[in-house]
């Protein structure tokens, strides 16, 4: 086979597939949409007109939410998006500024205590700290403390969530919070 014949054959194959995909676009659109977001952990639409947030991790039960930008007085149970700025930046430099989507579990003045690997806020156990991350690096639970002013204890609903249970993630400062979230579905 000469190269001109192979090029014509390849061109015909691509043209036939294009015609097939145009006729069955409804099958390919969801596949390409899922593929397009497959490696995106969290995507925030930067246009202020439609501040949608897409959560592709099991850290929280909702997948799509509205993001309300700006500072606000946070309450226990609020969903927030914040820019990561913990000690783990040395081990995971790609996390710097990465938006995280969590629930506020502890407010300034609350007491965080740790017994073994069980983390509690004001005496109520809120989760267990894992011993190792997915990459097998050791994870230390957060130190027992009273949450200082301007800081929050945040946590995901998944036992694998990287959140305030761990010393390397730590408490979230108020200036790290990008906004609050209203879950849609």
VENSUL-V632149 format. One record per helix or strand of 2 or more residues. SS is the DSSP state (helix for helix, strand for strand). FROM is the first residue (numbers start at 1). LEN is the number of residues. Records with the same first field share a line. If there is no record, write none. Layout:
# VENSUL-V632149
SS->FROM-LEN + FROM-LEN
This chain:
# VENSUL-V632149
helix->3-21 + 25-13 + 48-3 + 87-3 + 93-3 + 174-3
strand->42-3 + 52-4 + 64-6 + 79-5 + 99-8 + 111-5 + 118-4 + 124-5 + 145-2 + 151-5 + 172-2 + 177-7
